[in-house]
Amino acid sequence: FVATVGERVDGHRFIPDVFGKGAALVVAQKRPEQVEAEHGCKASEWGCYVLVEDTLQALKEIAEAYRKKLPVKVVGITGSVGKTSTKEFIAGVLGEKYRVLKTEGNFNNEIGVPLTLLRIRGEHQVAVVEMGISDFGEMHRLSKMARPDVCVMTNIGQSHLNNLIDRDGILRAKSEIFDYMAPDGEICLNGEDDKLNALQEIKGHRPHFFGLGSSPAQEAAAVDIVSRGLWGSDATLRLRRRTWEPQAKNPDAGEFPGENSDTETIGIHVPQPGRHMVLNAAAAACVAALLGLEADQIATGIGKVAPISGRTHIISLGEDTIIDDCYNANPASVKAAIELLALADTEKVAILGDMLNLGEDSDRYHGEIGACAVQAGIDHILCVGEASRHMFQAAQKVAEDRRQKGLPACRVSHYGDRKELLDILAADRKGLIPSGSTIL
């Protein structure tokens, strides 16, 4: 048991209980006498313990030491948007060949990553580890623990701008993942992202690119996408596997050192809706190809990936359909969710809350979301929260401009907080959300 000290709870108060439940050892940063004085826990009920200066740091060092002993391949995933859904796709596809451990939920920070690493057991062959940050230096510490063999970067968006300032700052912070990657490791980058597709060499490694076919440099490209609405997409996956060669053939044409000119073509069904999910499938295929999966294993794995709560989870609720995408929000993820809602052939209602940690441009980002929702053809936009007032104002303006031009325009409402909205819904639900709606 590692007795950490949190903002509200001191784990040391539980030490007598965990010894009573069979703990073999406790890592503590306070002596038994101090804990007894602070919390009334009897020092006499302690068993064997190791006293350290900082238990959180000890947890990270234990995980780092454990990871160094493990023969498993570690796939580290970072990016501004889509880390968790990409993790699910990669783990699901790799599971067609390997025994895989993956990050549970979003345990992706300086507590979650060591806990994930410490769950790896002898039967596991691959660990898929999500790695999230909000400031400089964090990814360096996560990479030092995880020592990834494959680094995957989903995108460089607008998140945690209070600390990281701008997208270039986000790229620098995320790129710390490469500090401790394996010497013979591989790098998979989103070739649709303008910041990432400009990276042609990283610490002596030439990255592999995945995407939606916008560039011949993409080694895993999902093309000919056919939307099945809220029930997913069909696509063709073009997959190239490199065999190492000493010289580039023609970099301008996307022919890189090690490239095999032969291309595999795979028909895939992505069961989760939206083009961003097709992109996640391409990321999974890119990693799977590096780890030796066959085409049929990749297609089968993609088709089995199930949605997770709070992440583009489609819920049928009587007459209504709910798009549960409520876990977290930044401009890119909200725009993707709006695009998904726009696929519905029913009344479309978007309930949009505040996006946090967007720095000095927060008002502008909220305004862009409001305009995006109107232009996407959403029927009713419900903006909730103080920052979302800017979303409401921008949506109102675009809607009014459309009306003056004789174009269809949506209803737009603003509520100060969730309680205000819930009270109104309780009193007049159908006035805001007609029966048979699709609700984001």
N, C-alpha and C positions, 0 to 999 in steps of 0.2 A: 504494500500500500504506500503510495506517494502522497504525503500530506501537504497539499498545496494551500496557499493562502490567497483566497479570492477577494473581490471587492466587498462581498456580503457574507461569505462563509469561510471560516478557517477550518481546513480539513483536519487540523491537529485534534479538534474536539472529538473526532470519531475514532481516534487511535485505540482506546480501550475496547470499543465495539468490534473493530476489525480483528484484534487479537482474539476476542471471544469467538469470532466466527472462523478462526483457523489461519489467520495470516501468519506467514513464516517470518516476515521481515517488514519493517516500516522504514521509509526514508523520511526524515523529519528535519526541519530547520529550527525547531525549538526543543529545549530540554523538557523532560517530563515534569519537573518542578514548575517551570514557567507555564506550561499548559494547565497544570492543576490550579495555579494561581489565577489564570485568565478565565478558565472555563469550568473549573470544579471537577475536572476529570482526574481520577486518582492515579498518581504516578506509579503506585504499586501494581496497577493492572497492565502496565506496559510489558511487552516482551522484548525480543531482540530488535534493535533499531540502529540505523546509521545516521549520524548527525552531519548535515551538510550546511553550507552557507545559504543556498537557494535551491529549494526543491524543484522548481520549474526548470532551472538550468540542469539540475541533476537528471530530471526526466529526459531532457533532450540528449544529454551525454550518454545515458543508458541506451536510448534508442539508436544513437549513432554507433556505439560500440557493437550493439547487437546486429545492426545492418551490415557492418563490415564482415561479419562471420557468415552471412547468408549467401548461398549460391544463386538465389532467384534473380530474375531480371526485373528491374523496377522501371515502370513507365510513369514518368512524372508529367502531370498536366497542369498548365497554367494558362492565363489569359484573362481578359476583362469580362467576357461574357461566354456562357456555354460550357464552363468547366465541368459542371456536374453531369449534364446531359452527354457531353463528349466522353466523360469517364464511363458512363453506363454503356455507351456504344462500344467503346474499346474493350471494356471488360467482357461484355456479352459476346463479341466476335472472338476474342482470344480464348474464351471458354469453350469454343468448338474444338480446340486442340490441347489446351493446357488447363491445369488446375490453378484457378485465378483467385487471388484475394484483392478486394477493392476497398477504397475508402467508403465507409458507411456514412450515409447522409452527406453533410458538408463539413466533415471533420478535416478541415484543410488548413488550419492555422498552426501556431507553435505549440499547441496542446494536441490538436487533432492528428497532425502528421506523426509525432512520436507514438501516439496510441495506436495508429494504424500500423506502423512498422512493427510494433511489439505484438501485433496479432498474427504476424506471419509465422507459419509452422512448417515443419519438415515436408509436409505433403504439397505445399504450394510451389508452383514453378514460375509464376509471374505475379507481381503485385502492381496494381494500377492505383497510383497515389495522386489525389487531387491536392494542389498546392496554391493557396490563396494568400494575398498580402494586402496591406493598405499603406505601407510606407517603405522607404529605402532601407536596405539591410535585412529585411525579413526573409526575402527569398534566398539570400545568401545563407542564412541560418537553416532554412528548410532544406536547401540543396545539400548542405553539409551533412545533414542527417540521412536524407534519402539516397544520395549518390545515384541519381537516375542513369539507367542505361539507354533509355529513349526519352527525349524531351519533346513534349508536344505543346505548341502555343496556339491557342484558338483564335485570338485577335487582340488588337490594341484599340480599346474603346475609350469611353469617358467614364471612369469610375475612380473613386478615392482621389479626386483632384484637389481636395483640401491639402493633402500631403504631397502628391506627385505632380501637381501644377498643370501639366499638359500631357498630350499623348506621347511626346518624346520622353518625358519623365517616366511615364508608365512603361514604355519600352525598355528604358534603362533598368528600371526596378525589376521588371519581369525577367530580363535577360540575366539576372543574377542566378537563374536556375542553371546556367551553363558553368558556373564556377566550380562545381564539384561533380559534373557528369563524368561517366566512365571514359577513360582515354580512348576506347574504341566505340564510344557511344554514337547514337544517331539522333538527328534533329528533324522533327516534322513540323512544318509551319503552314498556316493558312495562306494559300496563294492568292486569295481574294482580298486580302488586307494590304493596303498600300504601304504601311510601315514594314510589314513582315516580308512581302514579296520583293522588297529591295535588298534583303539580306542574302548575299550570295556566298559568304563564307563567315563562319563563326568559330573562333578559336581553332582554326585549322580544319574544321568540319564543313563540308558542303551540305546544306540542308536539303531535305526532301519536301516537296510542296504538294499539298492536297487542295482541292477546290471544286468549282463548278464549271471548269473547262474554259475559263477566260484566257488562259495562257498555255502554250505548248510545254512550258516548264513543269506543269503539274503532273506528277507521277501517279496520283490517284485522283481522277476527275470524274465526277458524276454529271452526266450530260443527258440530253433528251428527256428532261424531267416532265412527267405527267402528273399533275395534281389530282388526287382522289378526295379533295376537299378536306374535311376534318379527320378523315380516316387514313391519311398518309399520302405517299407519293410513290410512283414507279419511276425508275431511272435506269440508264445504262452506265455502268462503271467501267471506265477505261483505266487499266492498271499496267504500269511499266515497272519491271524489276531490274535494278542495276546489276551489272556484272562489271567489276572494277577494271578500268583501262587507264593507261598512264596519261593520256592527253585528251583534252576536249576535242570533240569533232566540230561543232558549230554552236557555241553558247547562245548566239542570237536566235537560233531556231529552237532553243530549248534542249539541245543535245549536250549533256554534261559529262564530265569524267565518270566512268563507271556505268553509263547508261546502256541498257539493252534496248535495241531498236524495236524488238518485238513487243506488241501490245496485246494484253488479254482484254477481252470484252465480256462483261458479266451483267446479266439482267438482275436487278435488285428491286425489292419492295421495302420501302422505309415505312414502318407502321405508324410512326408519329407524324403529325401534319406540319407543313411549313418547309420552305426551302432551307432554313437554317438547320433543320433536322437532317436533310439530305447532305448538307455540308458536314455535319457530325459523322454521318455514315462514311463519307469520303475520308475523314480523319482516321476513323477506325480501320478502314481498308489500307490506308497508308502504313499504319503501325503493323497491322496483321501481315502485310506483305514482307516487311522487314523481319518479322519473326517466323516466317516460313509457312504461313497458312496457304492452303490451296484455294482456288477460286470458289469452289462449291462451299467450302467451309465459311468463307467470308460472306457469301450471299445468304447462307442459312443463318449465320449469326446476326446479321443486320436485321433479317426478318423477324427475329425472336425478341428484339429489344423492347422492353415494356416501359411505359411512362412511370414517373415517380411523382409523388404528391408535391404540388406547388411548382411543377416545372412542365408547362404545356400538357397538363393532364386533362383529358376530355372526359367529362362526367355527364351521363344522361340522367336527368332528374325530372321524371314525369314528362310534361310537355316541353320543358326547357332543356337546353344544353349549356353546361358550364365549362368554360375554359379556365382551369385552375392554373394560374401563372403568378401566384401571389408571393413566392418566396422572397425575392429581392428584385430591385429595379435599377436600371441605368438607361440612358437614352437608347442604346442599341437593342437591349432586350425588350424594352417597351414597344419600340417600332416593330420588332419581329412579331410580338404578340398581336399588335394591331393588324399587321398583314395577315396573320392567321385568322383573326376574327372576320376579316373582310371576305374570307372564303365562304362563310356561311350563307345559305340561301334563305335565311329567316330574318326577322327583325334583329338587328345587331346592336348590342348595348355594351359600352366599355365603361367600367368603373375604374378610374385611374387615380392613384394616390401620389403623395410626394415622393420624389426621388432624392435620396440623401447623398451627402458628401460630394457634391458637384462643384464646389469652389465658387469663385466669383462670377462664373458664367451660369450659375444655377437658373436664374430667371430666364435666360435665353433658351437653355435646354428644355425647360418646362414649356415655354412658348412653342418651340419646334414640335413637341409631342402633340400639343393641342391642334396645331395646323395639320400635322400628319394624320391625325384621327379623322378630321373633317374630310381631307382630300381622299382618304381611303374608302369613304362611303359609309362610315359608321352612322347609324340612325340616331343614337342618343349617347352623348358623352357626359358622364357624371364625374366631375373633378372633386376630389376630397383632400382637404388639407390647406395649410397656409401657402406653401410654395406652389401648390397646384392652382392658385388664383391666376398665376401667369399663364398656365395652360388653358384655363377657362377663357381668359381675355383674348388670347390668340385664336382660339377656336371660334369664339364669337365673331371676331373680325373676319376670318376666312369664310365662315358660314354666311355672314351678311353680304360679303362680296359676291358669293355664289348666287344668293337670292337676287341681287341687283342685275346679274347677268342672265337670270331666268333659269339657273341650274338648280338641281335638288340640293338641299342643305339640311343638316341635321339639327336636332335640339341639343342645347348645351346647358348644363346646370353646374352650380358650385355649392359645396357644403363645407363648413368649417372643419368638421371632424367626422369620424365614423359614426359616433353616436347620433349626430344630427341626421345623417343619411339613414341610419337604421330606424330611427323614430319615424321618419317620413315613409319609409318602405313599409313599416308595420301598419301605418294608417292608410296608405294608398299605394299598395304595391303595383297594381295593374296600371295606375296612372303613370308610373315611371317605367315599368318593365312589362310590356304586354305578354300574355301567355304565348308560349311557343317561341320565345326569344332564344338567341344564343348570346350568352353573357360572359364577358371577359372580366 
